[in-house]
Amino acid sequence: MGRIGAPYGVKGGFHVVAFTEDVNSLTQFSAWWIGSEDNCHEESVAECRVHGNGLVARLHSIADRDRIALERGQLILIPRQLLPEPDEDELYWTDMIGLNVYNIEGQPLGQVTRLLETGAQDLLVVRQAQTERLIPFVEPIVIEVNVAQQRIVVDWGVDY
C-alpha cells in the first residue's frame, strides 16, 4: 500500500509514500502492518491525514522523530482480506505477481516478478531464466490479463 517516508514534525509523524492510486484509501484503516512482505508486525495508526498531494501519519507506538527516522523505507501493508474487492475491470498489482506472460504469437516471455510505477507508465517486470524484461503496462501492449488462467497476453517480441 505504501512505505514510510521522511519524518514529519517532532512527535513521530512521517510522510507516507503511497503506492495506491487513491491516497485516501490508507486513511480508512486503523491498523497497518509495517516491515517487509516476509516479516511485518501490526501497528495501530494514531493519525493519518491528507497533506498536500500525499499523506502524513503517526503510529501509536512511536512518538519520537529519531525513532521514526529509523523506520524510513519500511513497507506499509494491509492484509488482502481487509481490502475491498476490486471492480470488474480492476486488479490489485499483487494479483499479477507470478502470472505467466505470453506474446500474441503464444511465445512465453516469463513470469511477472513485480510491477514498477515510473510516473509515465507502470511496468511489468517479467523474468525468464536470466532475462528480465520491462514491459509497459498500457492498453496497446497488454492485450489480456486473466488471473483465473494465470496468464497475461502482450503485444511484445521475444527479442525486445
TIVO-2410 file (N, C-alpha, C; in nm, 3 decimals):
# residues 160
REC num residu      c1      c2      c3 atome chaine
REC   1      M   0.082  -0.120   0.000     N      A
REC   1      M   0.000   0.000   0.000    CA      A
REC   1      M   0.086   0.126   0.000     C      A
REC   2      G   0.209   0.114   0.057     N      A
REC   2      G   0.297   0.229   0.062    CA      A
REC   2      G   0.421   0.199   0.144     C      A
REC   3      R   0.493   0.306   0.181     N      A
REC   3      R   0.609   0.290   0.268    CA      A
REC   3      R   0.625   0.414   0.351     C      A
REC   4      I   0.698   0.399   0.460     N      A
REC   4      I   0.725   0.512   0.549    CA      A
REC   4      I   0.829   0.601   0.484     C      A
REC   5      G   0.796   0.729   0.475     N      A
REC   5      G   0.886   0.827   0.414    CA      A
REC   5      G   0.958   0.908   0.520     C      A
REC   6      A   0.990   1.030   0.487     N      A
REC   6      A   1.066   1.119   0.574    CA      A
REC   6      A   0.986   1.156   0.699     C      A
REC   7      P   1.055   1.181   0.810     N      A
REC   7      P   0.986   1.225   0.931    CA      A
REC   7      P   0.909   1.356   0.906     C      A
REC   8      Y   0.802   1.373   0.983     N      A
REC   8      Y   0.719   1.493   0.975    CA      A
REC   8      Y   0.693   1.539   1.118     C      A
REC   9      G   0.741   1.656   1.155     N      A
REC   9      G   0.723   1.705   1.290    CA      A
REC   9      G   0.819   1.639   1.387     C      A
REC  10      V   0.793   1.658   1.517     N      A
REC  10      V   0.884   1.608   1.620    CA      A
REC  10      V   0.824   1.496   1.704     C      A
REC  11      K   0.698   1.461   1.681     N      A
REC  11      K   0.630   1.362   1.765    CA      A
REC  11      K   0.612   1.226   1.697     C      A
REC  12      G   0.701   1.194   1.605     N      A
REC  12      G   0.695   1.062   1.542    CA      A
REC  12      G   0.613   1.056   1.415     C      A
REC  13      G   0.570   1.170   1.366     N      A
REC  13      G   0.495   1.171   1.242    CA      A
REC  13      G   0.586   1.144   1.123     C      A
REC  14      F   0.526   1.106   1.012     N      A
REC  14      F   0.604   1.077   0.892    CA      A
REC  14      F   0.520   1.096   0.767     C      A
REC  15      H   0.588   1.123   0.658     N      A
REC  15      H   0.524   1.126   0.527    CA      A
REC  15      H   0.502   0.982   0.482     C      A
REC  16      V   0.392   0.959   0.415     N      A
REC  16      V   0.361   0.827   0.360    CA      A
REC  16      V   0.385   0.833   0.210     C      A
REC  17      V   0.464   0.742   0.158     N      A
REC  17      V   0.481   0.726   0.014    CA      A
REC  17      V   0.379   0.621  -0.027     C      A
REC  18      A   0.267   0.666  -0.080     N      A
REC  18      A   0.156   0.576  -0.113    CA      A
REC  18      A   0.180   0.508  -0.248     C      A
REC  19      F   0.150   0.380  -0.254     N      A
REC  19      F   0.157   0.304  -0.379    CA      A
REC  19      F   0.018   0.290  -0.440     C      A
REC  20      T  -0.080   0.351  -0.379     N      A
REC  20      T  -0.218   0.337  -0.424    CA      A
REC  20      T  -0.255   0.452  -0.517     C      A
REC  21      E  -0.349   0.426  -0.604     N      A
REC  21      E  -0.397   0.530  -0.694    CA      A
REC  21      E  -0.469   0.640  -0.616     C      A
REC  22      D  -0.543   0.601  -0.515     N      A
REC  22      D  -0.615   0.695  -0.430    CA      A
REC  22      D  -0.549   0.697  -0.293     C      A
REC  23      V  -0.477   0.804  -0.260     N      A
REC  23      V  -0.405   0.810  -0.133    CA      A
REC  23      V  -0.499   0.802  -0.014     C      A
REC  24      N  -0.624   0.844  -0.031     N      A
REC  24      N  -0.721   0.837   0.079    CA      A
REC  24      N  -0.750   0.695   0.125     C      A
REC  25      S  -0.722   0.596   0.043     N      A
REC  25      S  -0.753   0.459   0.080    CA      A
REC  25      S  -0.680   0.416   0.207     C      A
REC  26      L  -0.562   0.467   0.232     N      A
REC  26      L  -0.489   0.431   0.353    CA      A
REC  26      L  -0.550   0.493   0.479     C      A
REC  27      T  -0.625   0.600   0.465     N      A
REC  27      T  -0.684   0.665   0.582    CA      A
REC  27      T  -0.799   0.583   0.640     C      A
REC  28      Q  -0.846   0.483   0.569     N      A
REC  28      Q  -0.960   0.403   0.611    CA      A
REC  28      Q  -0.925   0.294   0.712     C      A
REC  29      F  -0.796   0.270   0.736     N      A
REC  29      F  -0.755   0.160   0.821    CA      A
REC  29      F  -0.702   0.210   0.955     C      A
REC  30      S  -0.742   0.145   1.064     N      A
REC  30      S  -0.696   0.183   1.197    CA      A
REC  30      S  -0.567   0.112   1.236     C      A
REC  31      A  -0.528   0.014   1.158     N      A
REC  31      A  -0.403  -0.058   1.182    CA      A
REC  31      A  -0.335  -0.084   1.048     C      A
REC  32      W  -0.202  -0.077   1.049     N      A
REC  32      W  -0.120  -0.111   0.933    CA      A
REC  32      W  -0.021  -0.217   0.977     C      A
REC  33      W   0.028  -0.294   0.882     N      A
REC  33      W   0.133  -0.390   0.907    CA      A
REC  33      W   0.261  -0.329   0.850     C      A
REC  34      I   0.362  -0.314   0.933     N      A
REC  34      I   0.484  -0.243   0.899    CA      A
REC  34      I   0.600  -0.342   0.890     C      A
REC  35      G   0.683  -0.328   0.789     N      A
REC  35      G   0.800  -0.415   0.775    CA      A
REC  35      G   0.823  -0.450   0.630     C      A
REC  36      S   0.839  -0.579   0.605     N      A
REC  36      S   0.856  -0.631   0.470    CA      A
REC  36      S   0.746  -0.733   0.444     C      A
REC  37      E   0.735  -0.777   0.322     N      A
REC  37      E   0.631  -0.876   0.291    CA      A
REC  37      E   0.655  -1.007   0.366     C      A
REC  38      D   0.780  -1.037   0.400     N      A
REC  38      D   0.813  -1.161   0.470    CA      A
REC  38      D   0.812  -1.145   0.622     C      A
REC  39      N   0.829  -1.023   0.672     N      A
REC  39      N   0.841  -1.002   0.815    CA      A
REC  39      N   0.780  -0.866   0.851     C      A
REC  40      C   0.657  -0.869   0.899     N      A
REC  40      C   0.591  -0.743   0.935    CA      A
REC  40      C   0.518  -0.760   1.068     C      A
REC  41      H   0.484  -0.649   1.129     N      A
REC  41      H   0.410  -0.650   1.255    CA      A
REC  41      H   0.300  -0.547   1.249     C      A
REC  42      E   0.193  -0.573   1.321     N      A
REC  42      E   0.078  -0.484   1.322    CA      A
REC  42      E   0.106  -0.362   1.409     C      A
REC  43      E   0.068  -0.246   1.359     N      A
REC  43      E   0.082  -0.120   1.432    CA      A
REC  43      E  -0.050  -0.045   1.427     C      A
REC  44      S  -0.089   0.011   1.539     N      A
REC  44      S  -0.210   0.092   1.547    CA      A
REC  44      S  -0.181   0.233   1.495     C      A
REC  45      V  -0.267   0.282   1.408     N      A
REC  45      V  -0.249   0.414   1.348    CA      A
REC  45      V  -0.313   0.520   1.438     C      A
REC  46      A  -0.230   0.614   1.485     N      A
REC  46      A  -0.279   0.722   1.571    CA      A
REC  46      A  -0.342   0.833   1.488     C      A
REC  47      E  -0.284   0.858   1.371     N      A
REC  47      E  -0.331   0.966   1.285    CA      A
REC  47      E  -0.287   0.938   1.143     C      A
REC  48      C  -0.375   0.968   1.049     N      A
REC  48      C  -0.341   0.961   0.908    CA      A
REC  48      C  -0.430   1.060   0.835     C      A
REC  49      R  -0.366   1.156   0.768     N      A
REC  49      R  -0.446   1.259   0.702    CA      A
REC  49      R  -0.377   1.304   0.573     C      A
REC  50      V  -0.459   1.359   0.485     N      A
REC  50      V  -0.409   1.413   0.360    CA      A
REC  50      V  -0.329   1.540   0.392     C      A
REC  51      H  -0.214   1.551   0.328     N      A
REC  51      H  -0.127   1.667   0.345    CA      A
REC  51      H  -0.068   1.699   0.208     C      A
REC  52      G  -0.117   1.806   0.146     N      A
REC  52      G  -0.073   1.839   0.010    CA      A
REC  52      G  -0.121   1.732  -0.086     C      A
REC  53      N  -0.029   1.675  -0.164     N      A
REC  53      N  -0.062   1.568  -0.258    CA      A
REC  53      N  -0.045   1.429  -0.198     C      A
REC  54      G  -0.006   1.422  -0.072     N      A
REC  54      G   0.020   1.293  -0.010    CA      A
REC  54      G  -0.046   1.282   0.126     C      A
REC  55      L   0.015   1.200   0.211     N      A
REC  55      L  -0.037   1.175   0.344    CA      A
REC  55      L   0.072   1.198   0.447     C      A
REC  56      V   0.032   1.233   0.567     N      A
REC  56      V   0.119   1.227   0.683    CA      A
REC  56      V   0.049   1.139   0.785     C      A
REC  57      A   0.127   1.068   0.864     N      A
REC  57      A   0.068   0.973   0.959    CA      A
REC  57      A   0.156   0.966   1.085     C      A
REC  58      R   0.098   0.902   1.186     N      A
REC  58      R   0.169   0.877   1.310    CA      A
REC  58      R   0.117   0.746   1.366     C      A
REC  59      L   0.206   0.666   1.422     N      A
REC  59      L   0.170   0.539   1.484    CA      A
REC  59      L   0.166   0.556   1.635     C      A
REC  60      H   0.076   0.484   1.703     N      A
REC  60      H   0.066   0.494   1.848    CA      A
REC  60      H   0.197   0.456   1.917     C      A
REC  61      S   0.271   0.361   1.863     N      A
REC  61      S   0.390   0.309   1.931    CA      A
REC  61      S   0.514   0.394   1.914     C      A
REC  62      I   0.508   0.495   1.827     N      A
REC  62      I   0.627   0.578   1.801    CA      A
REC  62      I   0.591   0.725   1.821     C      A
REC  63      A   0.657   0.789   1.917     N      A
REC  63      A   0.628   0.930   1.947    CA      A
REC  63      A   0.755   1.014   1.940     C      A
REC  64      D   0.849   0.970   1.857     N      A
REC  64      D   0.978   1.036   1.854    CA      A
REC  64      D   1.028   1.045   1.710     C      A
REC  65      R   1.073   1.163   1.671     N      A
REC  65      R   1.122   1.186   1.535    CA      A
REC  65      R   1.241   1.095   1.501     C      A
REC  66      D   1.332   1.078   1.595     N      A
REC  66      D   1.451   0.995   1.570    CA      A
REC  66      D   1.412   0.849   1.550     C      A
REC  67      R   1.315   0.802   1.625     N      A
REC  67      R   1.273   0.662   1.613    CA      A
REC  67      R   1.205   0.635   1.479     C      A
REC  68      I   1.120   0.729   1.435     N      A
REC  68      I   1.053   0.707   1.306    CA      A
REC  68      I   1.153   0.717   1.192     C      A
REC  69      A   1.259   0.795   1.210     N      A
REC  69      A   1.362   0.804   1.106    CA      A
REC  69      A   1.426   0.667   1.083     C      A
REC  70      L   1.435   0.585   1.187     N      A
REC  70      L   1.491   0.450   1.174    CA      A
REC  70      L   1.397   0.358   1.095     C      A
REC  71      E   1.270   0.390   1.092     N      A
REC  71      E   1.171   0.308   1.021    CA      A
REC  71      E   1.154   0.348   0.875     C      A
REC  72      R   1.219   0.455   0.835     N      A
REC  72      R   1.204   0.506   0.699    CA      A
REC  72      R   1.232   0.396   0.596     C      A
REC  73      G   1.146   0.386   0.498     N      A
REC  73      G   1.160   0.285   0.393    CA      A
REC  73      G   1.084   0.157   0.420     C      A
REC  74      Q   1.039   0.136   0.543     N      A
REC  74      Q   0.962   0.015   0.575    CA      A
REC  74      Q   0.830   0.018   0.499     C      A
REC  75      L   0.785  -0.098   0.456     N      A
REC  75      L   0.658  -0.106   0.383    CA      A
REC  75      L   0.539  -0.090   0.476     C      A
REC  76      I   0.433  -0.033   0.423     N      A
REC  76      I   0.304  -0.027   0.490    CA      A
REC  76      I   0.214  -0.126   0.416     C      A
REC  77      L   0.173  -0.229   0.485     N      A
REC  77      L   0.096  -0.338   0.424    CA      A
REC  77      L  -0.041  -0.349   0.488     C      A
REC  78      I  -0.137  -0.400   0.413     N      A
REC  78      I  -0.272  -0.428   0.461    CA      A
REC  78      I  -0.303  -0.571   0.417     C      A
REC  79      P  -0.348  -0.658   0.509     N      A
REC  79      P  -0.385  -0.794   0.466    CA      A
REC  79      P  -0.493  -0.792   0.358     C      A
REC  80      R  -0.478  -0.878   0.263     N      A
REC  80      R  -0.568  -0.882   0.147    CA      A
REC  80      R  -0.714  -0.895   0.188     C      A
REC  81      Q  -0.743  -0.974   0.291     N      A
REC  81      Q  -0.883  -0.995   0.331    CA      A
REC  81      Q  -0.949  -0.868   0.384     C      A
REC  82      L  -0.870  -0.766   0.418     N      A
REC  82      L  -0.927  -0.640   0.466    CA      A
REC  82      L  -0.952  -0.540   0.353     C      A
REC  83      L  -0.902  -0.570   0.236     N      A
REC  83      L  -0.919  -0.479   0.122    CA      A
REC  83      L  -1.052  -0.504   0.052     C      A
REC  84      P  -1.111  -0.399  -0.003     N      A
REC  84      P  -1.236  -0.420  -0.078    CA      A
REC  84      P  -1.207  -0.497  -0.207     C      A
REC  85      E  -1.306  -0.568  -0.254     N      A
REC  85      E  -1.291  -0.639  -0.380    CA      A
REC  85      E  -1.278  -0.536  -0.492     C      A
REC  86      P  -1.184  -0.558  -0.585     N      A
REC  86      P  -1.171  -0.463  -0.696    CA      A
REC  86      P  -1.291  -0.473  -0.790     C      A
REC  87      D  -1.317  -0.364  -0.860     N      A
REC  87      D  -1.424  -0.365  -0.961    CA      A
REC  87      D  -1.389  -0.465  -1.069     C      A
REC  88      E  -1.484  -0.497  -1.153     N      A
REC  88      E  -1.467  -0.598  -1.257    CA      A
REC  88      E  -1.350  -0.567  -1.351     C      A
REC  89      D  -1.330  -0.439  -1.381     N      A
REC  89      D  -1.223  -0.402  -1.474    CA      A
REC  89      D  -1.095  -0.357  -1.402     C      A
REC  90      E  -1.083  -0.390  -1.274     N      A
REC  90      E  -0.966  -0.352  -1.195    CA      A
REC  90      E  -0.897  -0.475  -1.137     C      A
REC  91      L  -0.769  -0.456  -1.104     N      A
REC  91      L  -0.689  -0.561  -1.040    CA      A
REC  91      L  -0.601  -0.498  -0.934     C      A
REC  92      Y  -0.569  -0.575  -0.833     N      A
REC  92      Y  -0.461  -0.535  -0.744    CA      A
REC  92      Y  -0.332  -0.583  -0.807     C      A
REC  93      W  -0.228  -0.502  -0.796     N      A
REC  93      W  -0.099  -0.540  -0.852    CA      A
REC  93      W  -0.054  -0.676  -0.801     C      A
REC  94      T  -0.078  -0.702  -0.676     N      A
REC  94      T  -0.034  -0.828  -0.618    CA      A
REC  94      T  -0.095  -0.949  -0.690     C      A
REC  95      D  -0.213  -0.930  -0.752     N      A
REC  95      D  -0.277  -1.039  -0.827    CA      A
REC  95      D  -0.198  -1.077  -0.951     C      A
REC  96      M  -0.114  -0.987  -1.001     N      A
REC  96      M  -0.040  -1.014  -1.124    CA      A
REC  96      M   0.096  -1.078  -1.098     C      A
REC  97      I   0.144  -1.071  -0.974     N      A
REC  97      I   0.272  -1.132  -0.941    CA      A
REC  97      I   0.260  -1.283  -0.961     C      A
REC  98      G   0.351  -1.339  -1.037     N      A
REC  98      G   0.351  -1.483  -1.063    CA      A
REC  98      G   0.276  -1.525  -1.188     C      A
REC  99      L   0.204  -1.433  -1.252     N      A
REC  99      L   0.134  -1.470  -1.375    CA      A
REC  99      L   0.234  -1.492  -1.487     C      A
REC 100      N   0.203  -1.588  -1.573     N      A
REC 100      N   0.286  -1.617  -1.689    CA      A
REC 100      N   0.251  -1.521  -1.802     C      A
REC 101      V   0.354  -1.470  -1.869     N      A
REC 101      V   0.335  -1.372  -1.975    CA      A
REC 101      V   0.369  -1.436  -2.109     C      A
REC 102      Y   0.278  -1.420  -2.206     N      A
REC 102      Y   0.295  -1.471  -2.341    CA      A
REC 102      Y   0.274  -1.356  -2.438     C      A
REC 103      N   0.343  -1.362  -2.553     N      A
REC 103      N   0.314  -1.262  -2.655    CA      A
REC 103      N   0.198  -1.311  -2.741     C      A
REC 104      I   0.156  -1.229  -2.836     N      A
REC 104      I   0.037  -1.264  -2.915    CA      A
REC 104      I   0.060  -1.384  -3.006     C      A
REC 105      E   0.189  -1.420  -3.027     N      A
REC 105      E   0.219  -1.541  -3.103    CA      A
REC 105      E   0.219  -1.666  -3.015     C      A
REC 106      G   0.195  -1.648  -2.884     N      A
REC 106      G   0.192  -1.761  -2.791    CA      A
REC 106      G   0.327  -1.797  -2.734     C      A
REC 107      Q   0.430  -1.719  -2.764     N      A
REC 107      Q   0.563  -1.748  -2.711    CA      A
REC 107      Q   0.573  -1.702  -2.566     C      A
REC 108      P   0.626  -1.788  -2.477     N      A
REC 108      P   0.639  -1.748  -2.335    CA      A
REC 108      P   0.749  -1.643  -2.319     C      A
REC 109      L   0.718  -1.539  -2.241     N      A
REC 109      L   0.815  -1.433  -2.213    CA      A
REC 109      L   0.865  -1.438  -2.070     C      A
REC 110      G   0.801  -1.517  -1.986     N      A
REC 110      G   0.844  -1.530  -1.848    CA      A
REC 110      G   0.728  -1.511  -1.752     C      A
REC 111      Q   0.764  -1.476  -1.629     N      A
REC 111      Q   0.668  -1.463  -1.521    CA      A
REC 111      Q   0.683  -1.325  -1.456     C      A
REC 112      V   0.572  -1.265  -1.420     N      A
REC 112      V   0.575  -1.133  -1.355    CA      A
REC 112      V   0.634  -1.149  -1.215     C      A
REC 113      T   0.742  -1.074  -1.188     N      A
REC 113      T   0.804  -1.079  -1.055    CA      A
REC 113      T   0.764  -0.958  -0.971     C      A
REC 114      R   0.732  -0.848  -1.037     N      A
REC 114      R   0.688  -0.727  -0.966    CA      A
REC 114      R   0.641  -0.626  -1.069     C      A
REC 115      L   0.587  -0.517  -1.021     N      A
REC 115      L   0.547  -0.405  -1.106    CA      A
REC 115      L   0.617  -0.281  -1.057     C      A
REC 116      L   0.647  -0.191  -1.150     N      A
REC 116      L   0.714  -0.066  -1.117    CA      A
REC 116      L   0.625   0.049  -1.160     C      A
REC 117      E   0.619   0.150  -1.076     N      A
REC 117      E   0.549   0.272  -1.111    CA      A
REC 117      E   0.655   0.375  -1.145     C      A
REC 118      T   0.657   0.423  -1.270     N      A
REC 118      T   0.762   0.514  -1.313    CA      A
REC 118      T   0.714   0.658  -1.327     C      A
REC 119      G   0.587   0.681  -1.314     N      A
REC 119      G   0.532   0.815  -1.334    CA      A
REC 119      G   0.469   0.825  -1.472     C      A
REC 120      A   0.546   0.792  -1.575     N      A
REC 120      A   0.492   0.797  -1.711    CA      A
REC 120      A   0.397   0.680  -1.736     C      A
REC 121      Q   0.437   0.562  -1.692     N      A
REC 121      Q   0.355   0.442  -1.709    CA      A
REC 121      Q   0.405   0.335  -1.613     C      A
REC 122      D   0.317   0.242  -1.581     N      A
REC 122      D   0.357   0.131  -1.496    CA      A
REC 122      D   0.425   0.026  -1.584     C      A
REC 123      L   0.516  -0.049  -1.524     N      A
REC 123      L   0.590  -0.151  -1.597    CA      A
REC 123      L   0.574  -0.287  -1.530     C      A
REC 124      L   0.554  -0.390  -1.612     N      A
REC 124      L   0.561  -0.527  -1.564    CA      A
REC 124      L   0.707  -0.569  -1.568     C      A
REC 125      V   0.757  -0.623  -1.459     N      A
REC 125      V   0.892  -0.679  -1.458    CA      A
REC 125      V   0.874  -0.829  -1.477     C      A
REC 126      V   0.920  -0.879  -1.592     N      A
REC 126      V   0.897  -1.017  -1.632    CA      A
REC 126      V   1.032  -1.088  -1.641     C      A
REC 127      R   1.046  -1.199  -1.568     N      A
REC 127      R   1.172  -1.273  -1.566    CA      A
REC 127      R   1.153  -1.411  -1.629     C      A
REC 128      Q   1.251  -1.444  -1.716     N      A
REC 128      Q   1.256  -1.576  -1.779    CA      A
REC 128      Q   1.402  -1.619  -1.775     C      A
REC 129      A   1.433  -1.717  -1.692     N      A
REC 129      A   1.571  -1.762  -1.670    CA      A
REC 129      A   1.657  -1.641  -1.633     C      A
REC 130      Q   1.758  -1.609  -1.713     N      A
REC 130      Q   1.847  -1.496  -1.684    CA      A
REC 130      Q   1.803  -1.366  -1.749     C      A
REC 131      T   1.690  -1.368  -1.820     N      A
REC 131      T   1.642  -1.250  -1.891    CA      A
REC 131      T   1.534  -1.179  -1.809     C      A
REC 132      E   1.549  -1.048  -1.796     N      A
REC 132      E   1.446  -0.968  -1.732    CA      A
REC 132      E   1.396  -0.865  -1.832     C      A
REC 133      R   1.265  -0.861  -1.850     N      A
REC 133      R   1.204  -0.767  -1.943    CA      A
REC 133      R   1.120  -0.666  -1.866     C      A
REC 134      L   1.122  -0.543  -1.912     N      A
REC 134      L   1.034  -0.439  -1.860    CA      A
REC 134      L   0.930  -0.411  -1.967     C      A
REC 135      I   0.807  -0.450  -1.941     N      A
REC 135      I   0.700  -0.437  -2.040    CA      A
REC 135      I   0.601  -0.333  -1.991     C      A
REC 136      P   0.579  -0.227  -2.070     N      A
REC 136      P   0.483  -0.124  -2.029    CA      A
REC 136      P   0.344  -0.183  -2.005     C      A
REC 137      F   0.285  -0.149  -1.893     N      A
REC 137      F   0.151  -0.196  -1.859    CA      A
REC 137      F   0.050  -0.093  -1.908     C      A
REC 138      V   0.037  -0.088  -2.041     N      A
REC 138      V  -0.055   0.005  -2.107    CA      A
REC 138      V  -0.138  -0.073  -2.208     C      A
REC 139      E  -0.257  -0.019  -2.237     N      A
REC 139      E  -0.354  -0.090  -2.319    CA      A
REC 139      E  -0.306  -0.133  -2.458     C      A
REC 140      P  -0.234  -0.056  -2.533     N      A
REC 140      P  -0.196  -0.109  -2.665    CA      A
REC 140      P  -0.101  -0.229  -2.657     C      A
REC 141      I  -0.029  -0.242  -2.547     N      A
REC 141      I   0.067  -0.352  -2.534    CA      A
REC 141      I   0.007  -0.470  -2.459     C      A
REC 142      V  -0.061  -0.443  -2.348     N      A
REC 142      V  -0.123  -0.551  -2.271    CA      A
REC 142      V  -0.259  -0.579  -2.332     C      A
REC 143      I  -0.271  -0.697  -2.390     N      A
REC 143      I  -0.393  -0.737  -2.461    CA      A
REC 143      I  -0.494  -0.798  -2.365     C      A
REC 144      E  -0.445  -0.884  -2.273     N      A
REC 144      E  -0.537  -0.955  -2.184    CA      A
REC 144      E  -0.465  -0.988  -2.054     C      A
REC 145      V  -0.536  -0.971  -1.944     N      A
REC 145      V  -0.491  -1.018  -1.813    CA      A
REC 145      V  -0.598  -1.112  -1.762     C      A
REC 146      N  -0.561  -1.238  -1.743     N      A
REC 146      N  -0.657  -1.338  -1.697    CA      A
REC 146      N  -0.599  -1.405  -1.573     C      A
REC 147      V  -0.641  -1.356  -1.457     N      A
REC 147      V  -0.589  -1.408  -1.331    CA      A
REC 147      V  -0.631  -1.553  -1.313     C      A
REC 148      A  -0.754  -1.588  -1.350     N      A
REC 148      A  -0.803  -1.725  -1.333    CA      A
REC 148      A  -0.718  -1.825  -1.411     C      A
REC 149      Q  -0.673  -1.786  -1.531     N      A
REC 149      Q  -0.589  -1.875  -1.612    CA      A
REC 149      Q  -0.440  -1.851  -1.588     C      A
REC 150      Q  -0.407  -1.759  -1.497     N      A
REC 150      Q  -0.269  -1.730  -1.461    CA      A
REC 150      Q  -0.186  -1.684  -1.580     C      A
REC 151      R  -0.245  -1.597  -1.666     N      A
REC 151      R  -0.171  -1.555  -1.786    CA      A
REC 151      R  -0.201  -1.411  -1.824     C      A
REC 152      I  -0.099  -1.352  -1.884     N      A
REC 152      I  -0.110  -1.218  -1.941    CA      A
REC 152      I  -0.063  -1.229  -2.086     C      A
REC 153      V  -0.139  -1.171  -2.179     N      A
REC 153      V  -0.101  -1.171  -2.320    CA      A
REC 153      V  -0.063  -1.028  -2.357     C      A
REC 154      V   0.055  -1.015  -2.420     N      A
REC 154      V   0.106  -0.884  -2.457    CA      A
REC 154      V   0.149  -0.882  -2.604     C      A
REC 155      D   0.146  -0.765  -2.662     N      A
REC 155      D   0.199  -0.744  -2.798    CA      A
REC 155      D   0.344  -0.701  -2.780     C      A
REC 156      W   0.431  -0.800  -2.766     N      A
REC 156      W   0.572  -0.776  -2.732    CA      A
REC 156      W   0.656  -0.888  -2.792     C      A
REC 157      G   0.766  -0.852  -2.852     N      A
REC 157      G   0.851  -0.952  -2.915    CA      A
REC 157      G   0.944  -1.023  -2.817     C      A
REC 158      V   0.984  -1.142  -2.851     N      A
REC 158      V   1.077  -1.218  -2.768    CA      A
REC 158      V   1.213  -1.147  -2.762     C      A
REC 159      D   1.249  -1.077  -2.868     N      A
REC 159      D   1.380  -1.013  -2.877    CA      A
REC 159      D   1.381  -0.869  -2.826     C      A
REC 160      Y   1.271  -0.821  -2.768     N      A
REC 160      Y   1.266  -0.684  -2.714    CA      A
REC 160      Y   1.339  -0.678  -2.582     C      A
***
